[in-house]
Amino acid sequence: MRRWLALLVAATTSLVLIALLVPMALLIRAVAENGAMSRATSTAEFVAVAVGTPDLELTLAQVSRPVTVFLPGGRTAGAQAPRSDAVRLAATGRSVTAEAHGGREVLVSAQSPEGTAVIRVFVPDSELMRGVPATWAALALLGIALVALGIVLADRLAQAVTRPVDGLARVSHRLAGGDLTARAEPGGPPEVRSVALALNHLAGRIDELLAAERESVADLSHRLRTPLTGLRLDAESLRDPEEAARVQARVDALERAVSAVITEARRRTAERDSCDAAAVVRERVRFWSVLAEDQGREVTVSLPDGPLTVAVGAGELAACVDALLGNVFAHTPEGAAMAVRLHPAPEGALLAVEDAGPGFEPELLERGTSGGGSTGLGLDIARRTAESSGGGLAVSRSAAGGARVELRFGAP
């Protein structure tokens, strides 16, 4: 904006100066020419008084410029000059001014006892333009100085406008990044101050809505405690100890999931924890390997030897891996091979889960329409987890013809 304002002021100032200085320059040249012609006319009239008198030669000697007197009978006095058409016209008794080579000539007719004489005074171009180039140069320098001053003033004015706008942009980026404490400092023109106040009001409103949402989710815990307690009691009343333990474990897992959702909802910022992705993925693959062995699945695992830190909490990453591996077991036939690969990537890590199942169409991966009777929630969880760290999700076909889900996680 600063550059455009400077260009606008430069263009406007230049147009105004051109409209002002060009007529002034022409007027200065006209004044200089009129002054030179007036001096030449005065000289011609001074000599005309002596025409027809014995003092003509003395008068010509007193004049500081070349003067030619065309006398009747073809005689000439003073400086040599050709008898042009203008001279012949002036000999009829008319005083004229005509263009000549290298300047102008002023012709004044004077009566003498012998007839009409013509006094010619030559005015060179240097005299006609005396002082004009220097004046024009001064006007040009003045115009350049005024344009430069206008650009400087426009730049200062633009700074007063762009600085608050830049501050608004920084605050909006902080809000988009999850810093709900960011507020703009009203400043600049009234319109920019109004935008700053509106942005602050919007940020406060977002904070209020998120607080209300957190409270609503927190209230959900109280509503779920009663049915969870009932399920726990039902599990304890089962006669089969193994069945009771299995249901009890499922209830415990459900309670942990609810607690995790509530804890996440109560976070006041969008900041994420970090964890060692290699350790989390290794532990979750070990957990699912028991089921893979029962179903005769070949599991290929490729993990880095050292720690690989990502900007995702351990619980969230574990839930993400469980969602992807759970999809493989739920939507591929028993015995279908699978592979889990984790390796470093620029500014983060890359996790890929592949299978040798029937695969899926990438355009059907929207939530709720993933196909195969799936709700798509597993992929949605994985996508949101990756995006929360600054990464993303990509799907394609694996080398074995099945599905390949690739998650990119950002570094903390």
Buried (B, 14 or more C-beta within 10 A) or exposed (E): EBEEBBEBBBEEBBEBBEEEBEEEBEEBBEEBBEBBBEBBBEBBBBBBEBBBEEEBEEBBEEBEBBBBBBBBEEEBBBBEBEBBEBBEBBBEEEBBBBEBEEBBBBBBBBEBEEEBBBBBBBBBBEBBBBEBEEBBEEBEEEBEEBBEEBBEEBBEBBBEBBEBBEBBEEBBEBBEEBBBEBBBEBBBEEEBBEBBEEBBEEBEEEBEEBEEEBEEBEEBBEEBEEEBEEBBEEBEEBEEEEEBEEBBEEBEEBBEEBEBBBBEBEEEEEEBBBBBBBBBBBEBBEEBBEEBEEEEBEBEBEBBEEEBBBBBBBBBBBBBBBBBBEBBBEBBEEEBBBBBBBEBBEEBBBBBBBBBBBBBEEEEBEEEEBEBEBEBEBBBBBBEBBBBBBBEBBBEBBEBEBBBBBBBBBBB
